[in-house]
């Protein structure tokens, strides 16, 4: 059974306190009351009620002072003020100072119950939201989304607004900006959080296998299908399906995905039986989808289905003010894991980080901090080893790292060396490596190249 909300009433009128208590107790609230500001604050500190209701005019003080002190003691408490004739202006001032609502004398039963119900519900939701934040933070072992620049503040605000809904979300951003982190947050703050979030990269799986991975298959559906297997949609039923690199999906599969989004039904490969699922779709890409639509590489109708709400993550180079905050976070995180006694980053090294272009974004910064910690023996990181991909000198030659291929190597061997070294340079980010090499990310996945 849910805990009954506890209400503290501070008012010097005995008759009002008795009447309000009876009204609220009939609605299953627990009510206590006192008649002075001093007694009210003492009781507030000792009993920690869910809701404080205080008159603006008290014998030994006023409700504004009670409100201010209560908010100092516990900033998250909800406060309703009672105002008499001629004190409405003070009630408005109280709301500016953090009061949730005000009610006028003489008390109206309907008005009182409505204001209390809304305030208690707001308190409940605030507590639940804080608990969810702590749970998600604990589950990830870190603050989910780090950054205080205006763009990041707006993204966090947007996540809080849309997470409780079931709308489809399209996350746009360069590789390494944190698209998967946002997908995790959207799921973790939603009503679906107790159900799974199932993730699949549309670029990591060959086109011929992606359909069976999404929708599953029955025995004998194709060569090698020795038994039946549920797909990602079935596994995500009741939860969230995260489709990463959605732009890599073939037009034929896009059409099948669209049908699922329209009616929530699909068939496993080799089956004629419809399967109904309840899945929230979050998708992500670094590709400019409107441009892909213009080039007939992506379906416009699917785009509108996926892009009900759009989250655009800025690259790290466009929010350099967040770099020291991120660097400190990764320093603390990995110093503990590596059992290093590194406690800080030298100011010159911080400037070095802020001057870098970060083609690999937050993922590159994270890997850079790990590398620096592994190589640091003291308590301070003095400098960083940074790679400048694609920089060229005045003579047109690359000023970045080079690759050596021995004479006599085959073309395939030379390609393997180039792919492997490029992947090392970008910390294993295949999408970034593909962009540098001028090939599709699917090509790298097919080659199964890995950093040495």
Secondary structure by P-SEA (a helix, b strand, c coil): ccccbbbbbbcccaaaaaaaaaaaaaabbbbbbbccaaaaaaaaaaccccbbbbbcccccccaaaaaaaaaaacccbbbbbbbcccaaaaaaaaaaacccccccccccaaaaaaaaaaaaaaaaaaaaaaaaaaaaaaaacccccccccaaaaaaaaaaaaccccccbbbbbbcccccaaaaaaaaaaacccccccbbbbbcccccccccccccccccccccccccbbbbccccccccbbbbbcccccccaaaaaaaaaaaaccccccccccbbbbbbbbbbbbcccaaaaaaaaccccaaaaaaaacbbbbbbcccccccaaaaaaaaaaaaaaaaaccccccccaaaaaaaaaccccccaaaaaaaaaaaaaacccccccccccccccccccccccccbbbbbcccccaaaaaaaaaaaaaaaacccaaaaaaaacccaaaaaaaccccc
